[in-house]
């Protein structure tokens, strides 16, 4: 079960990174509306990634008791 939690967290980290890269690219081209959209998406994925990492960390600890 901890593997699934870690995998889900990693997927959100990867989505956040992709959205951050897209935001940077759009902002660099002066397309601030699209950059803002991708920044907002990145923030959402980062939040889910943090929640998933916290959950995964807790599940990992359950198996060491």
PEBELWO-V128435 format. One record per pair of residues at least 6 apart in sequence whose C-alpha atoms are under 8 Angstrom apart, sorted by sequence separation. I is the first residue (numbers start at 1). J is the second residue. D is the distance in Angstrom with one decimal. If there is no record, write none. Layout:
BEGIN
I | J | D
I | J | D
END
This chain:
BEGIN
26 | 32 | 6.5
27 | 34 | 7.7
26 | 34 | 6.2
27 | 35 | 5.1
26 | 35 | 4.8
25 | 35 | 7.5
23 | 34 | 7.1
24 | 35 | 6.7
23 | 35 | 4.1
22 | 35 | 7.1
23 | 36 | 6.7
23 | 37 | 7.5
23 | 38 | 4.8
22 | 38 | 6.3
23 | 39 | 5.4
20 | 38 | 6.7
19 | 38 | 5.3
20 | 39 | 6.1
19 | 39 | 6.6
19 | 41 | 6.3
20 | 42 | 5.6
19 | 42 | 4.9
18 | 42 | 7.8
16 | 41 | 7.3
17 | 42 | 7.1
16 | 42 | 4.5
15 | 42 | 7.3
16 | 43 | 7.1
16 | 44 | 7.7
16 | 45 | 4.9
15 | 45 | 6.3
16 | 46 | 5.5
13 | 45 | 6.8
12 | 45 | 5.4
13 | 46 | 6.3
16 | 49 | 7.9
12 | 46 | 6.8
12 | 48 | 6.4
13 | 49 | 5.3
12 | 49 | 4.8
11 | 49 | 7.8
9 | 48 | 7.5
10 | 49 | 7.0
9 | 49 | 4.9
8 | 49 | 8.0
9 | 50 | 7.4
9 | 51 | 7.8
9 | 52 | 4.5
8 | 52 | 6.7
9 | 53 | 5.4
6 | 52 | 7.2
5 | 52 | 6.6
6 | 53 | 6.7
9 | 56 | 7.5
5 | 53 | 7.6
5 | 55 | 6.9
6 | 56 | 5.3
5 | 56 | 4.8
3 | 56 | 7.9
2 | 56 | 5.9
5 | 59 | 7.8
2 | 59 | 5.4
1 | 59 | 7.6
2 | 60 | 5.7
END
